[in-house]
Amino acid sequence: MRKFLIILSFIMIGVPNLSFAGDWSKEQKEVWNTITKWWDNFAANDIKGQRALLHDNMYSWSMDGPAPQNKEETLLWINENMKDNNDPIQTVTPMKVVVHGSTGVAHYVVQRARTDRNGKRVSETHRWTDIVIKDGGKWRFIAWQGATKVNK
């Protein structure tokens, strides 16, 4: 019984902290749609679609990068990473989406499986924080930071 109560208390504390899309404002939904479009483009190896979602002044800092990268450096590495992105399946799950004016911040998790360029199936979990801004009526990525764990 004690074990059950401990598990129940963790559930009761943790669940209210998740952001559920049904409770979101119009702006939160727009921000989240931008995030999911990014990952849909990545799954489709659509570098043009990726480019369209990045603000010209954006900087990213990905899990294995030594320092933040500008838009063109980011796209260079994304293009390289797409060579290891065959037959992907993925789920993109929001943790929190916050919007203040023309700035949105999204914390989320991506669970992916893909086949790399050597034919090996790889499963991985990503944790990301993305910052988007509304510019010219469209939400675009201005910064992000993330980490990936390759699952064994």
ChimeraX attribute file (.defattr): number of C-alpha atoms within 10 A of each C-alpha:
attribute: neighborCount
match mode: 1-to-1
recipient: residues
	/A:1	5
	/A:2	7
	/A:3	8
	/A:4	8
	/A:5	10
	/A:6	11
	/A:7	10
	/A:8	12
	/A:9	11
	/A:10	10
	/A:11	11
	/A:12	11
	/A:13	9
	/A:14	10
	/A:15	10
	/A:16	9
	/A:17	10
	/A:18	13
	/A:19	19
	/A:20	14
	/A:21	14
	/A:22	7
	/A:23	9
	/A:24	14
	/A:25	13
	/A:26	11
	/A:27	19
	/A:28	21
	/A:29	16
	/A:30	16
	/A:31	28
	/A:32	27
	/A:33	13
	/A:34	18
	/A:35	22
	/A:36	15
	/A:37	15
	/A:38	22
	/A:39	18
	/A:40	16
	/A:41	16
	/A:42	19
	/A:43	18
	/A:44	15
	/A:45	19
	/A:46	15
	/A:47	16
	/A:48	10
	/A:49	15
	/A:50	19
	/A:51	18
	/A:52	13
	/A:53	19
	/A:54	22
	/A:55	20
	/A:56	14
	/A:57	10
	/A:58	19
	/A:59	21
	/A:60	21
	/A:61	17
	/A:62	18
	/A:63	15
	/A:64	9
	/A:65	11
	/A:66	8
	/A:67	11
	/A:68	16
	/A:69	18
	/A:70	17
	/A:71	19
	/A:72	14
	/A:73	13
	/A:74	19
	/A:75	17
	/A:76	12
	/A:77	13
	/A:78	15
	/A:79	17
	/A:80	10
	/A:81	14
	/A:82	17
	/A:83	13
	/A:84	18
	/A:85	21
	/A:86	18
	/A:87	12
	/A:88	18
	/A:89	13
	/A:90	16
	/A:91	13
	/A:92	17
	/A:93	17
	/A:94	19
	/A:95	16
	/A:96	17
	/A:97	24
	/A:98	18
	/A:99	19
	/A:100	10
	/A:101	9
	/A:102	13
	/A:103	18
	/A:104	23
	/A:105	21
	/A:106	22
	/A:107	20
	/A:108	21
	/A:109	19
	/A:110	16
	/A:111	17
	/A:112	19
	/A:113	19
	/A:114	19
	/A:115	17
	/A:116	17
	/A:117	13
	/A:118	8
	/A:119	10
	/A:120	11
	/A:121	14
	/A:122	16
	/A:123	17
	/A:124	15
	/A:125	17
	/A:126	16
	/A:127	18
	/A:128	20
	/A:129	17
	/A:130	19
	/A:131	24
	/A:132	26
	/A:133	22
	/A:134	18
	/A:135	12
	/A:136	7
	/A:137	8
	/A:138	15
	/A:139	24
	/A:140	25
	/A:141	30
	/A:142	22
	/A:143	22
	/A:144	19
	/A:145	16
	/A:146	17
	/A:147	14
	/A:148	16
	/A:149	12
	/A:150	11
	/A:151	11
	/A:152	6
